[in-house]
Amino acid sequence: MLSSRQEIHLQQAHTSLQHTLSWYGSFRRHWNYPPDPELQAAVRKDLQILKGALDKLEQNIIRIATFGLVSRGKSAVINALIGQTLLDTGPLHGVTQWPKSVRWKPPGDKVQVEFIDTPGLDEIEGKTRANMAKEVAYQADLILFVVAGDITRTEYEALEELQRSQKPLILVFNKIDLYPYQDCQEIYQQLQVIKTDKQNYILSPEEIVRVAAEPQPVLVKVKYPDGKVIEEWETPSPQVEELRRKILTVLNQEGRSLLSLNVLMQAKEAEENIAKKTLAIREKEAETIIWNFTKSKALAVAINPVVFLDLIGGAITDLALIRALARLYGLPITSYEAGKLWKKILVSSGGLLLGELTTLFILGLGKSTLAAVSFLESSAALMTYGSTATMQGGIAGYYAYIVGKAAQEYLEKGCSWSPVGSSTVIQNIINEVDAHTFIYRLREKL
């Protein structure tokens, strides 16, 4: 059941990314627009992010990033987990100087794991450290934060930064072989409440794992057959089985769902960036379109004497405005979606458009009556007709402008909410996960 659900999440994410890339890769052809070098240059990086997300999904690679201060044993933890010494370790300060990655194929699992080993957070300048942590965490599906005892202030700050990445995190308490049992238990209890400046971050026991990735040699007595006893230094085997089981459990229960969520979050951000940049570049043209529709709607409503046509024509003008803006921006919206957007604006505007319809109807009735008598009875009726028409046209134009500005905001922020959009699929995945998973605990943040 878990496996089939995760496969569905993978397929949904794959379909969403393919749809998004297909649209943005050719959206100018959809609207018969000529190439726009400025816009193409502005969104090139975001399109590359979308393609990279699709590649990562197709390769079934789950990235696990390790963070921690210098000499906490991050590289040793990775070596112990994969059972090979692929990363340098040692007593020197800061053996790892830049992020490195190694691949691991868990037994019996369809996915591949890429461990990312990062430099010690306390040997990098503050801003550089934050940027590095943000970039690596952005790429990661799961984070291992390695400590070796009580948490320092620098570790507090790093944890706060990593929490903003909205990724599942396992706190790895390494070097437990250096502590007496009682001290180890006390530190373990203290680690369950991370006290930051802004709030206390509560970790469940399932999110903290104790390991000894590279145990210190111990002096043992060796007795030979001839009765001779000598002392030798012996290095115990790494104690990482609990962490390995934890990672394998996560991969089995939610690994592909985590992978799907991460690439969709990247896609969502890239889509929003594309929309934001497109709106900025097209701002002047959009303002011209909005004002043209505003004036056209105001004029049409003012000169038309039939109330029914005022209402129908006004709604059609609003829908045409939404479509014109979507066409200008090259953002995915159909006539049906434009109609749904118009209804959403009607509801979310607190009744403003409903007020417009009511006002147009009332004024329209009066205007229609005046139109019937104005040319037959008196010039005063004609003047009253003109005043009513002008008022009605002004109100219609004002609301057309509101529709245009609201549509701009929706096209920027709601571009990923199509039936197969990244935001929609993210919501579907979050709604379907089990209560004991990392994703479930991240629901509010996501």
Beta strands, then each sheet from edge to edge (+ up, - down):
strand 1: 61-68
strand 2: 100-104
strand 3: 112-117
strand 4: 142-147
strand 5: 169-173
strand 6: 193-195
strand 7: 200-202
strand 8: 208-210
strand 9: 218-223
strand 10: 229-234
sheet 1: 2+ 3- 1- 4- 5- 8-
sheet 2: 6+ 7-
sheet 3: 9+ 10-
end
